């Protein structure tokens, strides 16, 4: 980089207060200056998406009743303790998955459209991706600057590159089914599956959340920042115009770190002492629960208010011997009416719901303002396809959990007539509930689903 021409070694550091901050590659800096937000007087709006792949056995998911009180089906039974905080929505279609072309992409298109409402552009190149900005990132842009992390993108199956790993639809980049969150139509966000990495993003490279250790780290970071910024002016005088611009980007980044520290200090609430996890556990159960624990902790500490979590990517080949299913998930979803395969898929569906129930347990027992985190959050649980055997994008399995601060009335099953309602209208409604003044999202018609609040025709939630 240009700094080398000024006889500054690649590993030049800015020193101050007995500490040092290394100069990174300034070309990679992305400043994110925002005004500091005051801590809200009441529990803030929060949103989480929990995604499951390869469809659902809908007969075991959907209640027999046409609406009204929610009767828990065999698949949903593990959520019985939270029935009053559940709203099952039947009849929503993933119409964004078929809006652009008639090309194939039986998994890539539904998965890509699930949080964007846009059909992916057929391409295998990471340089020509074209989708849309996902709803979680729209929300993060609106409310994420009030927290340390604008959003978290997590999963149980890691994808180290944009194209990722595993089987993907022919002619479509793996990014479309590996990534749920898109910060722009061309930029998918990576999924983190390692609990240790998540922990360190939330609390820094420390071994636990012990208040003394955390306070010491914050003080040290503040000292580094204060002293390092004093050195910037002297260094700037030695550089040319291009490198001064790069250094300016670096300063903006350092100030962003300062903003994050100030937010962490301003919250000032007590947090539980949690030891840092060692990495990805061998046990699937332990891995899933640990990742849900990290999410609960992130919401509890207000480190972020927006999370997307993929239990699996589309065409996931995960096996579940712990529940007696040793065959791969995706092949089982193409059951062809075979009763044994359908029974195995239903066990997987129920198992995923039981893990989700653990998450709801954690949120329900975590105090938040005048209630619990579960009272104040909105969680969208579901899949981009309904019948995995046919890759059906109609009548999706969609479940809302949480009270969203009184904006969602649970304990009910709302059923829309076939072909009359889009998933994107639900997502537009949720964006409005989060305080985002959007008028349209993806391929939405602009209609709000007032039934979420329990009264048809009520004001927009």
Helices and strands as residue ranges (DSSP letters): G 2-6, E 13-16, E 19-22, G 26-28, E 46-51, G 58-60, E 68-69, G 77-85, E 86-90, E 92-93, G 95-98, H 108-114, G 126-128, H 135-143, G 144-146, E 152-155, H 175-178, E 182-184, E 187-188, H 195-203, H 211-236, H 241-267, H 284-300, E 306-310, G 321-323, H 329-333, H 339-364, E 367-368, E 371-372, H 373-376, E 377-382, E 398-401, G 404-406, E 412-415, E 421-422, H 423-433, G 450-453
